[in-house]
Amino acid sequence: IYFGFYSFSELLSLTRTLLHILDIVQNPMMPSFLERLNKLPDGGNTVMRTIHGVGEMMTQMVLSRGSGLPISQPDSQAVHNLGKQVTSSDEDVTVMDTKLKIIEILQFILSVRLDYRISYLLSIYKKEYEVANGSVASLDTPISLGFDPDKDEIVAHADTMFAGSSKDNQPVELDEENGRTFLRVLIHLIMHDYPPLVSGALHLLFKHFSQRAEVLQAFKQVQLLVSNQDVENYKQIKADLDRLRLTVEKSELWVEKTSSYGSEEMGENHAKGSDEQINEDPGPLTPAQDGNKIPQIDKKKSNNYKIVKEILTRLNKLCLQNKKERSQQQRLLKNMGAHTVVLDLLQIPFEKTDEKMNEIMTVAHTFLQNFCAGNPQNQILLHKHFNLFLHPGLLEAETMRHIFMNNYHLCNEISDRVVQHFVHCIETHGRHVHYLKFLQTIVKADSKYVKKCQDKVMTELINAGEDVLVF
């Protein structure tokens, strides 16, 4: 199952078999499962027959213990009965674990169904585009800006993913009773006195009743690569992020622990020393033996500074295009998690006198500023990590300004702690323009004044005293 040997239709057929195993209610009006299995062209798959046999055995085990009244037996059989009870308890745990495995398989099948639905929606959109343009869409024929798909037609086709239709015969139902068997099985499993099984059944139940929301949420994460340039950008970003991620994780191997960059001779000595240090841990640094390169950090410390800076510069250039291209690249970078890698980079400890590392931090902050420029979704993502920027540094102040810039929602919900921090920075670290620009940014967003922010800023400025007011 997990290795992809089943097609989607076979997985759904397997789902019905698993539900039949767990279902305690058998409809006498319906033909038995084995009768329907024998009517198949090949007489039924051997795997299906085996699974059904296990299901019948489990059902008999449970029902035989739960049916009938206890019968009095001679005292001579007390020890024998005690042994039976111990065996029965072990069998109960085995049955519950088996049901839990079936629940895990059903969860996997639902994930496959989600992938199918996303692919189905994309195929609908592609067909609409081909009909509108009279040609087959490909990477060499970018989507026309004037393309206006028939939304009603797309919605009508999309509904068949959830309800199915006799016309399209979409195989989306998990059972043959429009989901009633699935719900009946889950409700029955919830009543078991076995917490892992109850938790898994509840998870499936919530998933079942949020199918549309799940598809919409997953579809928001889909990134369409509609041109060859987009494909090349994706490949380059993926390679850069893989290498940057590894370099950040192994930062203790290349970030200088001293501040001696004074002379070229000293630099060479540090490079030689670093070679010896890194060679002590050859595991993650050795390329794959089959010739395929894997991400690795350079054996020379000074080279890693250059590599990280070049990667950040390339990522930064993607956000410096025209508005339409910039928005698309910002979304691609967001979906690939570029911001999380850069945020991890900002948390690397280093000597403040390390000029090379200071240059890297400058480029990293510049990337984050361009990453969220004019993009409310990316601003919200970075806002979740605003604690990383609550430092007196000027780079942090500028990045915070870009996070809140022209975002009325974030400015309106700003905490007193953030305002207090920047007023305190003016008071204790000098009257830098960057601090004042941040306060100026949060009091006006989207050409509207934010009264709540105005009140907070004025209150903090007055409380700070004249040393802050006289800028």
C-alpha positions in Angstrom: 0.0 0.0 0.0 2.6 2.5 1.1 4.9 1.7 -1.8 2.4 2.6 -4.5 1.5 -0.8 -5.8 -2.2 0.0 -5.8 -3.8 2.4 -8.2 -6.3 4.9 -6.9 -9.4 2.8 -7.9 -7.8 -0.3 -6.3 -7.2 1.7 -3.1 -10.8 2.7 -2.9 -11.8 -1.0 -3.5 -9.4 -1.9 -0.7 -11.1 0.7 1.5 -14.5 -0.9 1.1 -12.9 -4.3 2.0 -11.4 -2.8 5.2 -14.6 -1.1 6.1 -16.4 -4.4 5.6 -14.0 -6.0 8.1 -14.7 -3.4 10.7 -18.4 -3.0 10.1 -20.5 -4.8 12.7 -23.8 -4.4 10.9 -24.3 -6.6 7.9 -27.3 -5.8 5.6 -29.1 -9.1 4.9 -30.8 -7.5 1.8 -27.4 -7.1 0.2 -25.5 -10.0 -1.4 -22.6 -11.3 0.8 -19.2 -9.9 0.2 -17.8 -13.2 -1.1 -20.7 -13.5 -3.5 -19.9 -10.1 -5.0 -16.2 -11.0 -5.0 -16.8 -14.2 -6.9 -18.7 -12.2 -9.6 -15.5 -10.3 -10.5 -13.8 -11.4 -13.8 -10.8 -12.9 -12.0 -12.9 -14.4 -9.2 -11.6 -11.8 -6.7 -8.1 -10.9 -5.7 -6.3 -13.3 -3.4 -5.3 -10.4 -1.2 -9.0 -9.3 -0.8 -10.0 -12.9 0.1 -7.3 -13.1 2.7 -8.2 -9.7 4.3 -11.9 -10.8 4.4 -11.0 -14.0 6.1 -9.1 -12.1 8.7 -12.1 -9.8 9.2 -14.5 -12.7 9.7 -12.1 -14.3 12.2 -11.9 -11.0 14.2 -15.6 -10.5 14.1 -16.2 -14.1 15.4 -13.6 -13.6 18.2 -15.3 -10.4 19.4 -18.9 -11.6 19.0 -18.3 -15.0 20.5 -16.9 -13.4 23.7 -19.7 -10.9 23.9 -22.7 -13.1 23.3 -24.6 -15.4 25.6 -24.8 -15.5 29.4 -22.1 -16.9 31.6 -22.6 -20.6 32.4 -21.7 -22.1 35.8 -18.9 -24.6 35.6 -17.4 -26.9 38.2 -14.8 -25.6 40.5 -12.2 -27.9 39.0 -12.2 -25.8 35.9 -11.4 -22.5 37.7 -7.7 -22.5 36.8 -8.6 -23.4 33.2 -11.0 -20.4 33.1 -8.4 -18.1 34.5 -6.1 -19.1 31.7 -8.8 -18.4 29.2 -9.3 -14.9 30.6 -5.7 -14.0 30.3 -5.6 -15.3 26.7 -8.8 -13.4 25.9 -7.2 -10.2 27.2 -4.2 -10.7 25.0 -6.5 -11.4 22.0 -8.4 -8.1 22.7 -5.2 -6.1 22.5 -4.2 -7.9 19.3 -7.6 -7.1 17.8 -7.4 -3.5 18.8 -3.9 -3.1 17.4 -5.1 -4.7 14.1 -8.0 -2.2 13.9 -5.5 0.6 14.6 -3.4 -0.6 11.7 -6.5 -0.5 9.5 -7.2 3.1 10.7 -3.6 4.1 9.7 -4.2 2.5 6.2 -7.5 4.5 5.8 -5.7 7.7 6.8 -3.1 7.1 4.1 -5.8 6.3 1.5 -7.6 9.6 2.4 -4.3 11.5 1.8 -4.0 9.8 -1.6 -7.6 10.9 -2.4 -6.7 14.4 -1.5 -3.8 14.3 -4.0 -6.2 12.9 -6.6 -8.6 15.7 -6.0 -5.9 18.4 -6.4 -4.7 16.7 -9.7 -8.3 16.5 -10.8 -8.9 20.3 -10.3 -5.7 21.1 -12.1 -6.7 18.9 -15.0 -10.1 20.7 -15.2 -8.4 24.1 -15.3 -6.0 22.8 -18.0 -8.9 21.5 -20.2 -10.7 24.8 -19.9 -7.5 26.6 -21.0 -7.0 24.3 -24.0 -10.6 24.8 -25.1 -10.3 28.5 -24.8 -7.1 28.7 -26.7 -7.6 25.8 -29.1 -4.2 24.3 -28.4 -2.6 21.9 -26.0 -1.0 23.7 -23.0 2.7 23.2 -22.3 5.6 24.9 -20.7 6.5 26.5 -24.0 3.1 28.2 -24.2 2.7 30.4 -21.2 -0.8 31.1 -20.0 -2.4 34.2 -21.6 -3.2 37.1 -19.3 -6.6 37.4 -21.0 -7.6 33.8 -20.2 -11.0 33.8 -18.4 -12.0 30.3 -17.5 -15.7 29.2 -17.3 -16.0 29.2 -13.5 -19.5 27.7 -13.5 -18.2 24.7 -15.5 -15.2 24.2 -13.3 -17.4 24.3 -10.1 -19.8 21.8 -11.7 -16.9 19.4 -12.4 -15.3 20.0 -9.0 -18.6 19.0 -7.2 -18.3 15.5 -8.7 -15.2 15.0 -6.7 -17.3 15.1 -3.5 -20.6 13.8 -4.6 -19.7 11.7 -7.7 -21.9 11.5 -10.8 -23.3 8.8 -13.1 -22.0 10.8 -16.1 -18.4 11.1 -15.0 -18.5 8.0 -12.7 -15.8 9.5 -10.4 -14.5 6.9 -8.0 -14.5 9.1 -4.8 -16.8 7.3 -2.4 -15.2 5.2 0.3 -18.1 2.7 0.4 -21.2 1.7 -1.5 -23.6 3.5 0.8 -22.6 7.1 0.1 -20.4 7.2 3.2 -22.9 5.7 5.7 -20.8 2.6 6.3 -17.7 4.7 6.8 -19.5 6.9 9.5 -21.0 3.8 11.1 -17.6 2.1 11.5 -15.9 5.3 12.9 -18.7 5.9 15.4 -18.4 2.3 16.6 -14.6 2.6 16.9 -15.0 5.8 19.0 -16.9 3.8 21.6 -13.9 1.4 22.2 -12.0 1.6 25.4 -8.6 1.9 23.6 -7.3 5.5 23.4 -5.1 5.2 20.3 -7.9 3.6 18.4 -10.4 6.3 19.5 -7.9 9.1 18.6 -7.4 7.7 15.1 -11.1 7.2 14.5 -11.8 10.8 15.7 -9.1 12.1 13.4 -10.7 10.3 10.4 -14.1 11.6 11.4 -13.0 15.2 11.5 -11.2 14.7 8.2 -14.4 13.3 6.6 -16.5 16.3 7.6 -14.0 18.8 6.4 -13.2 17.5 3.0 -13.9 20.7 1.1 -12.0 22.9 3.5 -9.1 20.4 3.3 -9.0 20.6 -0.5 -9.2 24.4 -0.5 -6.4 24.7 2.1 -4.2 22.2 0.2 -4.9 23.9 -3.1 -3.7 27.2 -1.7 -0.3 25.6 -1.4 -0.1 24.6 -5.0 2.5 26.5 -7.1 2.0 26.4 -10.8 5.2 26.4 -12.9 3.8 27.8 -16.2 7.0 28.5 -18.1 10.5 27.0 -18.5 11.9 30.0 -16.6 9.7 29.1 -13.6 11.0 25.5 -13.7 14.6 26.7 -13.8 13.9 29.1 -10.9 12.4 26.2 -8.9 15.4 24.0 -9.5 17.9 26.7 -8.6 16.0 27.7 -5.4 15.7 24.0 -4.3 19.4 23.5 -4.8 20.3 26.7 -3.0 18.0 26.1 -0.1 19.3 22.5 0.3 22.9 23.8 0.5 22.0 26.8 2.7 20.1 24.6 5.1 23.0 22.2 5.5 25.5 25.1 5.9 23.4 26.7 8.6 23.0 23.3 10.5 26.8 22.9 10.4 27.6 26.5 11.2 29.8 25.5 14.2 32.3 24.1 11.6 32.8 27.2 9.6 31.8 30.3 11.7 34.9 31.8 13.2 35.0 31.7 17.0 37.6 34.5 17.2 37.6 38.0 15.7 41.1 37.9 14.1 40.7 38.9 10.5 43.5 41.4 10.7 46.1 40.1 8.3 46.1 37.8 5.3 48.6 35.5 7.0 46.3 35.0 10.0 43.4 34.3 7.6 45.5 31.6 5.9 46.4 30.0 9.2 42.7 30.0 10.2 41.8 28.4 6.9 44.4 25.6 7.4 43.2 25.1 10.9 39.6 24.9 9.7 40.5 22.3 7.1 41.8 20.0 9.8 38.8 20.6 12.0 36.2 19.9 9.4 38.1 16.8 8.1 37.4 15.3 11.6 33.8 14.8 10.6 33.8 13.6 7.0 30.4 12.0 7.1 28.1 14.8 5.8 30.9 16.3 3.7 31.5 13.4 1.4 29.6 13.4 -1.9 27.6 10.3 -2.9 29.7 7.4 -4.2 27.4 7.0 -7.2 28.5 10.3 -8.7 25.3 12.2 -7.7 26.3 15.3 -5.7 24.5 15.9 -2.4 24.5 19.2 -0.5 27.7 19.7 1.4 29.6 22.5 3.1 33.0 23.5 1.8 36.0 22.2 3.6 37.5 25.7 3.8 35.9 28.1 6.2 36.3 31.2 4.2 34.6 29.7 1.2 31.4 29.0 3.2 31.0 32.7 3.9 31.1 33.4 0.2 28.7 30.6 -0.7 26.1 31.7 1.8 26.3 35.3 0.6 26.0 34.2 -3.1 22.9 32.1 -2.3 21.2 35.0 -0.4 22.0 37.4 -3.2 20.4 35.0 -5.8 17.3 34.6 -3.6 17.2 38.4 -3.1 17.2 39.1 -6.9 14.1 37.0 -7.3 12.2 39.5 -5.2 13.5 42.6 -7.1 11.5 42.1 -10.4 8.4 43.8 -11.6 5.3 43.6 -9.4 3.7 40.6 -11.1 6.9 38.6 -11.3 7.9 39.6 -7.8 4.6 38.4 -6.3 4.9 35.0 -8.1 8.5 34.5 -6.9 7.6 35.6 -3.4 5.0 32.9 -3.3 7.4 30.3 -4.7 10.0 31.2 -2.0 7.3 31.0 0.7 6.0 27.6 -0.5 9.6 26.2 -0.5 10.3 27.6 3.0 13.1 30.0 2.1 12.2 32.3 4.9 12.5 29.6 7.6 16.1 28.8 6.5 17.0 32.5 6.6 15.4 32.9 10.0 17.6 30.0 11.2 20.6 31.7 9.7 19.9 34.8 11.8 20.1 32.8 15.0 23.6 31.6 14.4 25.9 32.9 17.2 29.0 34.8 16.0 31.5 37.4 17.0 30.2 40.9 16.5 33.6 41.9 15.0 33.3 39.2 12.4 33.0 41.4 9.3 32.2 38.6 6.9 29.3 37.4 9.1 28.0 40.9 9.5 27.9 41.2 5.7 25.9 37.9 5.5 23.4 39.2 8.2 22.9 42.4 6.2 22.1 40.4 3.0 19.8 38.1 5.0 17.8 41.0 6.4 17.6 42.6 3.0 16.2 39.3 1.6 13.5 39.2 4.4 12.6 42.8 3.7 12.1 42.2 0.0 10.5 38.8 0.7 7.6 40.5 2.5 7.5 43.8 0.5 3.9 44.4 -0.7 2.9 40.9 0.3 0.5 40.7 3.3 0.7 36.8 3.4 4.5 36.9 3.8 4.3 39.7 6.3 2.0 37.6 8.5 4.5 34.7 8.2 7.4 36.8 9.4 5.3 38.5 12.0 5.0 35.1 13.8 8.7 35.4 14.4 8.9 39.1 15.4 10.6 38.2 18.7 13.8 37.5 16.6 13.9 41.2 15.6 13.3 42.7 19.0 16.9 43.8 19.4 18.5 47.2 19.3 20.2 46.6 15.9 19.3 48.9 13.0 18.9 45.9 10.6 16.3 44.4 12.9 14.4 47.7 13.1 14.4 48.0 9.3 13.1 44.5 8.9 10.4 45.1 11.4 9.4 48.2 9.5 8.9 46.2 6.3 6.8 43.5 8.2 4.3 46.2 9.3 4.5 48.4 6.2 1.1 49.1 4.7 -0.5 46.3 6.6 -3.4 47.8 8.5 -4.4 44.6 10.2 -0.9 44.0 11.7 -0.5 47.6 12.7 -3.9 47.6 14.4 -3.0 44.5 16.4 0.5 45.5 17.4 1.3 44.8 21.0 2.4 47.4 23.6 5.7 45.4 24.0 6.8 46.2 20.4 6.1 49.9 20.8 7.8 50.0 24.2 10.9 48.3 22.7 11.5 50.9 20.0 10.9 53.8 22.3 13.3 52.3 24.7 15.8 51.8 21.9 15.6 55.6 21.2 16.1 56.3 24.8 19.1 54.0 25.5 20.8 53.4 22.1 20.6 56.8 20.5 18.3 58.7 18.3 18.6 56.6 15.1 16.3 57.4 12.2 15.5 53.7 11.8 13.7 53.6 15.1 11.7 56.7 14.3 10.8 55.4 10.8 9.3 52.2 12.4 7.1 54.3 14.7 6.1 56.4 11.7 5.2 53.3 9.7 2.9 51.7 12.2 0.7 54.9 12.8 -0.4 54.9 9.1 -1.1 52.0 6.8 -2.9 51.7 3.5 -3.3 55.5 3.5 -5.3 55.2 6.7 -4.2 56.4 10.2 -4.2 53.7 12.8 -5.7 55.4 15.9 -4.9 52.6 18.3 -1.2 52.8 17.3 -1.2 56.6 17.5 -2.4 56.4 21.1 0.2 53.7 22.0 3.1 55.6 20.5 2.2 58.9 22.1 1.7 57.3 25.5 5.1 55.6 25.3 6.8 58.8 24.1 5.3 60.9 26.9 6.3 58.3 29.5 9.8 58.2 28.2 10.4 61.9 28.9 11.9 64.8 27.0 15.1 63.0 26.1 13.1 61.0 23.6 10.7 63.8 22.5 13.6 66.1 21.5 14.9 64.1 18.6 
